[in-house]
Amino acid sequence: MYFILPVLLLGCQAESDKSIQKPDLQKELPGTWEAVSVNVQINSAMGNPDSTATFVIEENEWLERLAVKPVRTYYLTDNKYRQEFKSPYDTLISVNRGMWNAFGDTLMMIEPTVTYQYTVELENGLIEFNSVLDWDGDGEEDDLYKAVHRKISIGVE
């Protein structure tokens, strides 16, 4: 009896550890991802410390509200990436390029002049990016950023 109880407890512990494991971003991220939504809570909007504003783009609003197609990000297996911004007519508006790396649930995206760091959750082909950053360009990293992207291909065009 004294021998069986610890074995059962260890077995239960090992099983519960498996259920809370995070996905391997190094393995799951490579491919083509398309933006679904963006939600930013802007604190101290327009430089006013007591103000807030919210910027939200839902899945079907990209063309109507921003006159662009949803942003596409191509994550390569060699830890490089590119983000493409296209017009409604597939004209390339701009491209961001950089290096990416994942540490547990943290994704770092490094470009020549800026580095972004996100806490990410990956589930059912969707990835959610969360960060606190300077969205409004007021010099304060106090804006709560959340974006959801959908994996649309395991390859990169």
Contacts in CASP RR format, 6 or more apart in sequence:
PFRMAT RR
TARGET T0000
AUTHOR 0000-0000-0000
METHOD contacts of the structure
MODEL  1
MYFILPVLLLGCQAESDKSIQKPDLQKELPGTWEAVSVNVQINSAMGNPD
STATFVIEENEWLERLAVKPVRTYYLTDNKYRQEFKSPYDTLISVNRGMW
NAFGDTLMMIEPTVTYQYTVELENGLIEFNSVLDWDGDGEEDDLYKAVHR
KISIGVE
22 104 0 8 1.000
22 105 0 8 1.000
23 122 0 8 1.000
23 123 0 8 1.000
25 102 0 8 1.000
25 104 0 8 1.000
25 105 0 8 1.000
25 107 0 8 1.000
25 120 0 8 1.000
25 122 0 8 1.000
26 102 0 8 1.000
28 122 0 8 1.000
29 75 0 8 1.000
29 100 0 8 1.000
29 102 0 8 1.000
29 107 0 8 1.000
29 122 0 8 1.000
29 127 0 8 1.000
30 75 0 8 1.000
30 76 0 8 1.000
30 77 0 8 1.000
30 154 0 8 1.000
30 155 0 8 1.000
30 156 0 8 1.000
31 74 0 8 1.000
31 75 0 8 1.000
31 76 0 8 1.000
31 151 0 8 1.000
31 153 0 8 1.000
31 154 0 8 1.000
31 155 0 8 1.000
31 156 0 8 1.000
32 72 0 8 1.000
32 73 0 8 1.000
32 74 0 8 1.000
32 75 0 8 1.000
32 151 0 8 1.000
32 152 0 8 1.000
32 153 0 8 1.000
32 154 0 8 1.000
32 155 0 8 1.000
32 156 0 8 1.000
32 157 0 8 1.000
33 72 0 8 1.000
33 73 0 8 1.000
33 74 0 8 1.000
33 75 0 8 1.000
33 127 0 8 1.000
33 149 0 8 1.000
33 150 0 8 1.000
33 151 0 8 1.000
33 152 0 8 1.000
34 70 0 8 1.000
34 71 0 8 1.000
34 72 0 8 1.000
34 73 0 8 1.000
34 149 0 8 1.000
34 150 0 8 1.000
34 152 0 8 1.000
35 62 0 8 1.000
35 70 0 8 1.000
35 71 0 8 1.000
35 72 0 8 1.000
35 73 0 8 1.000
35 147 0 8 1.000
35 148 0 8 1.000
35 149 0 8 1.000
36 59 0 8 1.000
36 70 0 8 1.000
36 126 0 8 1.000
36 147 0 8 1.000
36 148 0 8 1.000
36 149 0 8 1.000
36 150 0 8 1.000
37 56 0 8 1.000
37 57 0 8 1.000
37 58 0 8 1.000
37 59 0 8 1.000
37 147 0 8 1.000
37 148 0 8 1.000
38 55 0 8 1.000
38 56 0 8 1.000
38 57 0 8 1.000
38 145 0 8 1.000
38 146 0 8 1.000
38 147 0 8 1.000
39 54 0 8 1.000
39 55 0 8 1.000
39 56 0 8 1.000
39 57 0 8 1.000
39 145 0 8 1.000
39 146 0 8 1.000
39 147 0 8 1.000
40 54 0 8 1.000
40 55 0 8 1.000
40 56 0 8 1.000
40 135 0 8 1.000
40 143 0 8 1.000
40 144 0 8 1.000
40 145 0 8 1.000
40 146 0 8 1.000
41 52 0 8 1.000
41 53 0 8 1.000
41 54 0 8 1.000
41 143 0 8 1.000
41 144 0 8 1.000
42 52 0 8 1.000
42 53 0 8 1.000
42 54 0 8 1.000
42 55 0 8 1.000
42 135 0 8 1.000
42 136 0 8 1.000
42 143 0 8 1.000
43 52 0 8 1.000
43 140 0 8 1.000
43 142 0 8 1.000
43 143 0 8 1.000
43 144 0 8 1.000
44 50 0 8 1.000
44 51 0 8 1.000
44 52 0 8 1.000
44 138 0 8 1.000
44 140 0 8 1.000
44 142 0 8 1.000
45 51 0 8 1.000
45 52 0 8 1.000
45 53 0 8 1.000
45 136 0 8 1.000
46 53 0 8 1.000
46 136 0 8 1.000
46 138 0 8 1.000
47 136 0 8 1.000
47 138 0 8 1.000
55 135 0 8 1.000
57 65 0 8 1.000
57 66 0 8 1.000
59 70 0 8 1.000
62 68 0 8 1.000
62 69 0 8 1.000
62 70 0 8 1.000
63 69 0 8 1.000
63 88 0 8 1.000
67 87 0 8 1.000
67 88 0 8 1.000
68 85 0 8 1.000
68 86 0 8 1.000
68 87 0 8 1.000
68 88 0 8 1.000
68 93 0 8 1.000
69 86 0 8 1.000
69 87 0 8 1.000
69 88 0 8 1.000
69 90 0 8 1.000
71 83 0 8 1.000
71 84 0 8 1.000
71 85 0 8 1.000
72 83 0 8 1.000
72 84 0 8 1.000
72 86 0 8 1.000
72 152 0 8 1.000
73 81 0 8 1.000
73 82 0 8 1.000
73 83 0 8 1.000
73 84 0 8 1.000
73 149 0 8 1.000
74 81 0 8 1.000
74 82 0 8 1.000
74 83 0 8 1.000
74 84 0 8 1.000
74 156 0 8 1.000
74 157 0 8 1.000
75 81 0 8 1.000
75 100 0 8 1.000
75 156 0 8 1.000
76 156 0 8 1.000
79 99 0 8 1.000
79 100 0 8 1.000
79 101 0 8 1.000
80 97 0 8 1.000
80 98 0 8 1.000
80 99 0 8 1.000
80 100 0 8 1.000
81 97 0 8 1.000
81 98 0 8 1.000
81 99 0 8 1.000
81 100 0 8 1.000
81 109 0 8 1.000
82 95 0 8 1.000
82 96 0 8 1.000
82 97 0 8 1.000
82 98 0 8 1.000
83 95 0 8 1.000
83 96 0 8 1.000
83 97 0 8 1.000
84 92 0 8 1.000
84 94 0 8 1.000
84 95 0 8 1.000
85 92 0 8 1.000
85 93 0 8 1.000
85 94 0 8 1.000
85 95 0 8 1.000
86 92 0 8 1.000
86 93 0 8 1.000
87 93 0 8 1.000
96 111 0 8 1.000
97 111 0 8 1.000
98 109 0 8 1.000
98 110 0 8 1.000
98 111 0 8 1.000
98 112 0 8 1.000
99 109 0 8 1.000
99 110 0 8 1.000
100 107 0 8 1.000
100 108 0 8 1.000
100 109 0 8 1.000
100 110 0 8 1.000
101 107 0 8 1.000
101 108 0 8 1.000
101 110 0 8 1.000
102 108 0 8 1.000
102 120 0 8 1.000
105 119 0 8 1.000
105 120 0 8 1.000
105 121 0 8 1.000
106 117 0 8 1.000
106 118 0 8 1.000
106 119 0 8 1.000
106 120 0 8 1.000
107 117 0 8 1.000
107 118 0 8 1.000
107 119 0 8 1.000
107 120 0 8 1.000
107 129 0 8 1.000
108 115 0 8 1.000
108 116 0 8 1.000
108 117 0 8 1.000
108 118 0 8 1.000
109 115 0 8 1.000
109 116 0 8 1.000
109 117 0 8 1.000
109 118 0 8 1.000
110 116 0 8 1.000
116 131 0 8 1.000
116 133 0 8 1.000
117 131 0 8 1.000
118 129 0 8 1.000
118 130 0 8 1.000
118 131 0 8 1.000
119 129 0 8 1.000
119 130 0 8 1.000
119 131 0 8 1.000
120 127 0 8 1.000
120 128 0 8 1.000
120 129 0 8 1.000
120 130 0 8 1.000
121 127 0 8 1.000
121 128 0 8 1.000
121 130 0 8 1.000
122 128 0 8 1.000
125 150 0 8 1.000
125 151 0 8 1.000
126 148 0 8 1.000
126 149 0 8 1.000
126 150 0 8 1.000
126 151 0 8 1.000
127 148 0 8 1.000
127 149 0 8 1.000
127 151 0 8 1.000
128 146 0 8 1.000
128 147 0 8 1.000
128 148 0 8 1.000
129 145 0 8 1.000
129 146 0 8 1.000
129 147 0 8 1.000
129 148 0 8 1.000
129 149 0 8 1.000
130 144 0 8 1.000
130 145 0 8 1.000
130 146 0 8 1.000
131 145 0 8 1.000
132 141 0 8 1.000
132 142 0 8 1.000
132 143 0 8 1.000
132 144 0 8 1.000
132 145 0 8 1.000
133 141 0 8 1.000
133 143 0 8 1.000
133 145 0 8 1.000
134 140 0 8 1.000
134 141 0 8 1.000
134 142 0 8 1.000
134 143 0 8 1.000
135 143 0 8 1.000
135 145 0 8 1.000
136 143 0 8 1.000
END
